Amino acid sequence: MILIILFATLVLIISYSIIGYKIYKAFRKNDKRKLYTLTTFLIILILVPGFFLKILSSSDFFLEPVEIVQEKNYNQQLTGFNFNDGEKIYEFETERSFNGDGYSIWIYKIDDSTANYFKNPNSEFFVKYPKTEFKNHWKSELWKKTPFDKKEQEFLDFAYTKLDKLDFELEDLLNEEGNYYSYEYFMHDFNDGTVLIGDIEFYIICPERKIIVKINHNT
């Protein structure tokens, strides 16, 4: 993703230079029609990336509906049920390296209807999900009921963080009856034959507490 952003940035810089030069030539030739067309195109080329990168003050107004739809679609791929994350009640993120390595955890409130659904989810929830896009080369552990299976401890250890300023920890959520957990992961193969967890997406849903936990750890 970072390489794509860098490539797109390079393309934009080159495009700005080319269009700027053509605007200069149109100005010198007093070609008002071409000057107007090129100037309009340049403004659009500046504004569109600004909206998507949230540089412009009004970009949130235009992007928020798109992000809501994307969030809902992602949750559908994650659970088979369409819902939006609610209020964010906890967030911790490290700085990401050039290749995206780092750690993030988000905890969101879910609304009453979503919480009620997950008290008795569709049977497909346990046999088909998660099946998120762009992770075809990852392995998936389907949704399970808590309490957490200690045989999977290495995956929890890789996803674990202490929850500061909250009155519960991840272990509390995973040991409570009535919750669910799942994860997607990628194993790194090393030249010496060692195979270790390299990346993980870990999820917990707690219908009674009305929260969903999303964790990402890349190395």
C-alpha positions as CSV (number, residue, x, y, z in Angstrom):
1,M,0.0,0.0,0.0
2,I,2.8,2.4,0.9
3,L,4.5,1.7,-2.5
4,I,1.3,2.4,-4.3
5,I,0.9,5.7,-2.4
6,L,4.5,6.7,-3.3
7,F,4.0,5.8,-6.9
8,A,0.8,7.8,-7.1
9,T,2.5,10.7,-5.5
10,L,5.3,10.6,-8.0
11,V,2.7,10.5,-10.9
12,L,0.9,13.5,-9.4
13,I,4.1,15.5,-9.1
14,I,5.1,14.7,-12.7
15,S,1.5,15.6,-13.8
16,Y,1.6,18.9,-12.0
17,S,4.8,19.8,-13.7
18,I,3.6,18.9,-17.2
19,I,0.3,20.7,-16.8
20,G,2.0,23.7,-15.2
21,Y,4.3,23.9,-18.2
22,K,1.4,23.7,-20.6
23,I,-0.4,26.4,-18.7
24,Y,2.6,28.6,-19.0
25,K,2.7,28.0,-22.8
26,A,-1.0,28.7,-23.1
27,F,-0.5,32.0,-21.2
28,R,2.4,33.0,-23.4
29,K,0.3,32.3,-26.5
30,N,-2.8,34.0,-25.0
31,D,-4.8,30.9,-25.6
32,K,-7.6,31.6,-23.1
33,R,-9.7,28.5,-23.9
34,K,-6.7,26.2,-23.4
35,L,-5.6,28.2,-20.4
36,Y,-9.0,27.9,-18.7
37,T,-9.2,24.1,-19.5
38,L,-5.8,23.3,-18.2
39,T,-6.2,25.5,-15.1
40,T,-9.5,23.8,-14.3
41,F,-7.9,20.4,-14.7
42,L,-5.0,21.3,-12.5
43,I,-7.4,22.5,-9.7
44,I,-9.3,19.2,-9.9
45,L,-6.0,17.3,-9.8
46,I,-5.1,19.1,-6.7
47,L,-8.4,18.9,-4.9
48,V,-9.2,15.2,-5.4
49,P,-6.0,13.9,-3.7
50,G,-6.6,16.5,-1.0
51,F,-10.0,15.1,-0.2
52,F,-8.8,11.5,-0.1
53,L,-5.8,12.4,2.0
54,K,-8.0,14.6,4.2
55,I,-5.7,17.6,3.8
56,L,-8.6,19.9,2.9
57,S,-10.8,21.1,5.7
58,S,-14.0,19.9,3.9
59,S,-12.7,16.5,2.9
60,D,-14.3,14.8,5.9
61,F,-17.7,16.0,4.8
62,F,-17.3,14.2,1.4
63,L,-15.4,11.1,2.6
64,E,-17.4,10.3,5.7
65,P,-20.3,8.6,3.8
66,V,-17.8,6.6,1.8
67,E,-16.0,5.5,4.9
68,I,-19.3,4.5,6.5
69,V,-20.1,2.3,3.5
70,Q,-16.6,0.8,3.5
71,E,-16.8,0.1,7.2
72,K,-20.2,-1.6,6.9
73,N,-18.9,-3.8,4.0
74,Y,-15.8,-4.8,5.9
75,N,-17.9,-5.8,8.9
76,Q,-20.2,-7.9,6.6
77,Q,-17.1,-9.7,5.3
78,L,-15.9,-10.1,8.9
79,T,-19.1,-11.5,10.4
80,G,-21.8,-12.0,7.7
81,F,-23.9,-9.2,9.3
82,N,-24.1,-5.6,8.0
83,F,-23.3,-3.1,10.8
84,N,-21.3,0.0,11.4
85,D,-18.9,0.5,14.3
86,G,-20.2,2.9,16.8
87,E,-18.4,5.2,19.2
88,K,-14.7,4.5,19.5
89,I,-14.1,3.9,23.2
90,Y,-10.4,2.9,23.0
91,E,-7.5,3.3,20.6
92,F,-3.8,2.5,20.7
93,E,-1.6,2.7,17.7
94,T,2.2,2.6,17.3
95,E,3.9,4.4,14.5
96,R,4.0,2.3,11.3
97,S,7.3,1.6,9.5
98,F,7.8,2.1,5.8
99,N,6.4,-1.4,5.0
100,G,3.4,-1.0,7.4
101,D,4.8,-2.9,10.4
102,G,3.3,-1.8,13.7
103,Y,0.5,-2.4,16.1
104,S,-3.1,-1.1,16.4
105,I,-6.1,-1.8,18.6
106,W,-9.5,-0.3,18.4
107,I,-12.6,-0.9,20.6
108,Y,-16.0,0.3,19.4
109,K,-19.4,0.4,20.8
110,I,-22.1,-1.5,18.8
111,D,-25.7,-0.6,18.8
112,D,-28.5,-2.5,20.4
113,S,-29.7,-4.3,17.3
114,T,-26.2,-5.4,16.4
115,A,-25.6,-6.6,20.0
116,N,-28.9,-8.5,20.0
117,Y,-28.0,-10.2,16.7
118,F,-24.8,-11.5,18.0
119,K,-26.5,-13.0,21.1
120,N,-27.8,-15.6,18.7
121,P,-26.0,-15.2,15.3
122,N,-26.8,-17.0,12.1
123,S,-25.1,-20.4,11.9
124,E,-23.0,-19.3,8.9
125,F,-21.2,-16.9,11.3
126,F,-19.3,-20.0,12.7
127,V,-18.6,-21.7,9.4
128,K,-18.0,-19.0,6.8
129,Y,-16.5,-16.0,8.5
130,P,-14.3,-14.1,8.5
131,K,-13.6,-14.0,4.8
132,T,-12.2,-10.5,4.3
133,E,-10.8,-9.4,0.9
134,F,-7.1,-8.9,0.2
135,K,-6.1,-11.7,2.7
136,N,-6.4,-14.7,0.4
137,H,-2.8,-15.7,1.3
138,W,-3.6,-15.5,5.0
139,K,-5.1,-18.3,7.1
140,S,-8.4,-17.7,8.9
141,E,-9.7,-19.1,12.2
142,L,-13.4,-19.0,12.1
143,W,-15.6,-17.4,14.8
144,K,-15.7,-19.4,18.1
145,K,-17.6,-19.0,21.3
146,T,-15.6,-18.0,24.4
147,P,-14.0,-19.1,26.7
148,F,-10.7,-18.9,24.7
149,D,-9.0,-22.1,23.8
150,K,-5.5,-22.1,25.5
151,K,-4.1,-24.1,22.6
152,E,-4.3,-20.9,20.6
153,Q,-2.3,-18.9,23.2
154,E,0.5,-18.1,20.8
155,F,-1.9,-16.1,18.6
156,L,-3.3,-14.2,21.5
157,D,0.2,-13.5,22.8
158,F,1.0,-12.0,19.4
159,A,-2.1,-9.9,19.3
160,Y,-2.1,-9.0,23.0
161,T,-1.8,-5.5,24.6
162,K,-2.6,-4.2,28.0
163,L,-5.8,-2.0,28.0
164,D,-4.9,1.2,29.9
165,K,-7.7,3.3,31.4
166,L,-10.3,0.5,30.9
167,D,-11.9,-1.6,33.6
168,F,-11.2,-4.9,31.7
169,E,-8.4,-6.7,29.8
170,L,-8.5,-8.8,26.7
171,E,-8.3,-11.9,28.9
172,D,-11.5,-10.9,30.7
173,L,-13.4,-10.6,27.4
174,L,-12.0,-14.0,26.2
175,N,-12.9,-15.8,29.4
176,E,-16.5,-14.4,29.6
177,E,-19.3,-16.6,28.4
178,G,-21.4,-15.3,25.5
179,N,-18.5,-13.6,23.6
180,Y,-16.9,-14.6,20.3
181,Y,-13.4,-14.4,18.9
182,S,-11.7,-15.0,15.5
183,Y,-8.5,-14.1,13.8
184,E,-6.7,-14.1,10.5
185,Y,-3.0,-14.6,10.3
186,F,0.1,-14.9,8.1
187,M,3.0,-17.2,8.9
188,H,6.6,-16.0,8.0
189,D,8.9,-18.7,6.7
190,F,12.6,-18.1,7.4
191,N,15.6,-19.5,5.6
192,D,16.6,-21.7,8.6
193,G,13.2,-23.4,8.4
194,T,11.7,-21.5,11.3
195,V,8.0,-20.6,10.9
196,L,6.6,-17.8,13.1
197,I,3.5,-15.7,13.2
198,G,4.3,-12.5,11.3
199,D,0.9,-10.7,10.9
200,I,-2.4,-11.0,12.6
201,E,-5.9,-9.5,12.7
202,F,-7.6,-10.5,15.9
203,Y,-11.3,-9.8,16.6
204,I,-13.5,-10.1,19.7
205,I,-17.3,-9.4,19.9
206,C,-19.0,-9.0,23.2
207,P,-22.8,-8.7,22.9
208,E,-23.5,-8.0,26.6
209,R,-20.9,-5.3,26.8
210,K,-21.9,-4.1,23.3
211,I,-18.4,-3.8,22.0
212,I,-16.2,-5.1,19.2
213,V,-12.4,-5.3,19.4
214,K,-10.2,-5.1,16.3
215,I,-6.5,-5.7,16.5
216,N,-3.8,-5.5,13.8
217,H,-0.2,-6.5,14.4
218,N,2.2,-6.6,11.5
219,T,5.9,-7.4,11.7
